[in-house]
Amino acid sequence: MKRAKKKIGLTMAITAVLLAFATLLGHRAHTEEVVVQGDRNTQFVNYDTKTIRATDYGDAAKIAGLLPGGKETAQELAEKAKAEREGEPAKNDKPARKGAEKILERALELDREMKVTQLRANFYDASELFLEISIVLCSISLLAASPRYWKSSFITTAIGVSLVLFGCLVVSEGLVQWLAHHPRLLNWMGMH
């Protein structure tokens, strides 16, 4: 029995290292998700600002065009509206400015990146659960002096390791797009 306890103890130690690895990956993925989400939110705010400005300039241009002698002002305001929508090239030592359309493209790109990172983090979190179950099964095996719990811990460890590998190697934007067509699965995974 002493030799069996050593095997179980070694299994627990190895599983604990795998758990630490999965936990680290999960924490890093969640941190990356928050950073990308912040960048995405900033881009959407910038898009809204540009769109509102473009609308305001466009409306002001229409009003100015109706006023006597306001054609020149209307043209200036219409150009400002266009610059807000489409952007401006660099000129007079001023950097180029992105228009609303380019900002929206970047925001949507960051949104897709955030969803991929979120899905990856969900797989790491699930992996943690299965690896923790493995450690509990090993503990029960020691307490019950029964190797069957220890042997069953190999199944949950294999599932946990598979989830980490799946998160690292398989999770991609293509998978997220596929999941977008399966809303029940997305809700189950916590990605509404």
Phi and psi in degrees as a GROMACS rama.xvg file:
@    title "Ramachandran Plot"
@    xaxis  label "Phi"
@    yaxis  label "Psi"
@TYPE xy
-63.471  -39.8234  LYS-2
-66.0917  -38.1687  ARG-3
-64.4407  -38.5732  ALA-4
-64.9484  -35.9425  LYS-5
-65.3027  -41.0913  LYS-6
-63.2259  -43.6429  LYS-7
-65.006  -42.448  ILE-8
-62.2323  -42.4048  GLY-9
-64.0638  -40.6936  LEU-10
-60.6985  -42.5253  THR-11
-63.0525  -41.4645  MET-12
-64.9254  -44.5995  ALA-13
-64.1317  -43.0014  ILE-14
-64.1842  -36.2512  THR-15
-64.0795  -37.8703  ALA-16
-65.8522  -43.4743  VAL-17
-62.3696  -39.2678  LEU-18
-63.2882  -42.9909  LEU-19
-61.7407  -40.361  ALA-20
-63.5798  -46.4645  PHE-21
-64.0661  -39.0701  ALA-22
-64.3468  -43.8179  THR-23
-60.6608  -45.9181  LEU-24
-61.5364  -41.2994  LEU-25
-62.796  -45.8081  GLY-26
-62.9802  -42.8119  HIS-27
-65.7841  -39.0288  ARG-28
-65.9052  -42.1977  ALA-29
-65.8539  -37.6144  HIS-30
-63.4886  -45.3839  THR-31
-61.3325  -39.7941  GLU-32
-59.9726  -43.6027  GLU-33
-66.3403  -41.1653  VAL-34
-64.0807  -45.894  VAL-35
-65.3307  -38.7667  VAL-36
-62.7248  -39.7581  GLN-37
-62.3133  -44.9814  GLY-38
-62.6275  -41.8836  ASP-39
-62.105  -45.7952  ARG-40
-60.8617  -41.0934  ASN-41
-60.7118  -42.1827  THR-42
-64.7166  -40.4671  GLN-43
-66.4109  -37.3248  PHE-44
-64.6555  -43.5687  VAL-45
-62.1323  -39.4586  ASN-46
-62.3719  -47.5995  TYR-47
-59.6885  -42.9516  ASP-48
-61.05  -47.6092  THR-49
-62.5413  -42.0951  LYS-50
-64.4938  -43.0404  THR-51
-64.4528  -44.5036  ILE-52
-61.0263  -44.1892  ARG-53
-60.8745  -42.2557  ALA-54
-64.7075  -44.9355  THR-55
-60.8412  -47.3141  ASP-56
-62.0383  -41.0054  TYR-57
-63.2314  -44.1151  GLY-58
-65.2648  -42.3913  ASP-59
-63.7801  -36.346  ALA-60
-64.2209  -40.4588  ALA-61
-63.4016  -43.9499  LYS-62
-65.9035  -44.4859  ILE-63
-61.8707  -35.0248  ALA-64
-66.3612  -24.0185  GLY-65
-83.6441  -18.1857  LEU-66
-83.2275  150.147  LEU-67
-65.0119  131.131  PRO-68
72.023  17.7568  GLY-69
-99.9818  7.16634  GLY-70
-62.3633  -41.6854  LYS-71
-65.2279  -44.8123  GLU-72
-63.432  -41.3673  THR-73
-60.5179  -41.131  ALA-74
-66.1069  -42.7159  GLN-75
-60.5938  -45.0207  GLU-76
-66.5985  -37.1868  LEU-77
-65.038  -37.0852  ALA-78
-68.4047  -37.1196  GLU-79
-64.3092  -40.3577  LYS-80
-61.8235  -43.1199  ALA-81
-63.7268  -41.0208  LYS-82
-63.7994  -36.7568  ALA-83
-67.1654  -37.3826  GLU-84
-75.0695  -45.2117  ARG-85
-104.96  -17.0549  GLU-86
97.0101  174.27  GLY-87
-134.116  140.996  GLU-88
-74.0193  163.229  PRO-89
-66.0844  139.329  ALA-90
-160.28  149.434  LYS-91
49.8487  50.1911  ASN-92
62.4366  13.5615  ASP-93
-101.217  138.032  LYS-94
-70.0424  160.401  PRO-95
-64.3511  148.456  ALA-96
-116.192  132.258  ARG-97
-76.1251  146.505  LYS-98
-88.8969  173.311  GLY-99
-58.2478  -37.9502  ALA-100
-64.8039  -43.2686  GLU-101
-66.8535  -38.8016  LYS-102
-65.1783  -40.5281  ILE-103
-63.4076  -42.0855  LEU-104
-57.4788  -45.3754  GLU-105
-65.1532  -40.0086  ARG-106
-62.8161  -42.1708  ALA-107
-68.7442  -36.258  LEU-108
-62.3637  -45.073  GLU-109
-65.871  -33.1968  LEU-110
-63.583  -43.6858  ASP-111
-63.9689  -42.595  ARG-112
-62.1867  -39.8419  GLU-113
-63.7267  -40.8969  MET-114
-66.39  -38.3385  LYS-115
-63.8243  -44.989  VAL-116
-64.3083  -39.5584  THR-117
-63.8205  -43.2732  GLN-118
-64.1173  -43.2479  LEU-119
-59.3898  -45.0803  ARG-120
-62.2091  -37.4645  ALA-121
-63.0952  -38.3083  ASN-122
-66.41  -40.1008  PHE-123
-64.3928  -39.4074  TYR-124
-63.9198  -42.884  ASP-125
-63.6785  -37.9025  ALA-126
-60.0266  -43.5895  SER-127
-55.8475  -44.3946  GLU-128
-57.8813  -49.4238  LEU-129
-66.8643  -36.0366  PHE-130
-69.868  -35.4089  LEU-131
-66.0216  -40.0228  GLU-132
-60.1821  -38.8992  ILE-133
-59.7635  -43.9711  SER-134
-64.8114  -39.7847  ILE-135
-64.0726  -42.5876  VAL-136
-61.8666  -38.8682  LEU-137
-64.6043  -40.6138  CYS-138
-63.3992  -43.2474  SER-139
-62.1678  -38.9707  ILE-140
-61.1979  -41.1256  SER-141
-66.0475  -42.737  LEU-142
-70.1747  -39.5968  LEU-143
-87.4205  -6.92573  ALA-144
52.7418  42.1815  ALA-145
-129.965  120.887  SER-146
-73.1617  -11.6927  PRO-147
-65.7054  -34.202  ARG-148
-66.6644  -39.6294  TYR-149
-61.5894  -44.935  TRP-150
-64.4977  -37.1095  LYS-151
-70.4606  -21.0607  SER-152
-66.0898  -23.1124  SER-153
-65.6268  -32.6239  PHE-154
-67.0363  -49.1476  ILE-155
-68.8733  -31.2885  THR-156
-65.9657  -42.8094  THR-157
-62.6562  -39.6792  ALA-158
-64.2418  -45.0525  ILE-159
-60.7339  -45.71  GLY-160
-65.0421  -39.4427  VAL-161
-61.8308  -39.7711  SER-162
-65.6961  -39.2686  LEU-163
-63.1706  -47.1231  VAL-164
-62.7404  -40.6828  LEU-165
-61.6487  -44.1352  PHE-166
-62.0154  -40.4168  GLY-167
-74.0093  -41.8032  CYS-168
-102.442  -30.6898  LEU-169
-105.661  -33.4836  VAL-170
-63.8348  123.81  VAL-171
-149.667  176.667  SER-172
-62.7467  -35.8531  GLU-173
-61.6483  -40.0565  GLY-174
-65.961  -40.325  LEU-175
-63.5046  -40.431  VAL-176
-64.5813  -39.7342  GLN-177
-62.9957  -43.4811  TRP-178
-65.586  -27.9106  LEU-179
-61.1392  -25.1465  ALA-180
-87.7147  1.74424  HIS-181
-129.138  75.6458  HIS-182
-61.1349  -32.0914  PRO-183
-63.0545  -42.5737  ARG-184
-64.8591  -40.5263  LEU-185
-61.0698  -43.5638  LEU-186
-63.8053  -40.5491  ASN-187
-62.5572  -34.7579  TRP-188
-86.1216  -0.544164  MET-189
81.3187  22.0728  GLY-190
-116.638  68.4917  MET-191
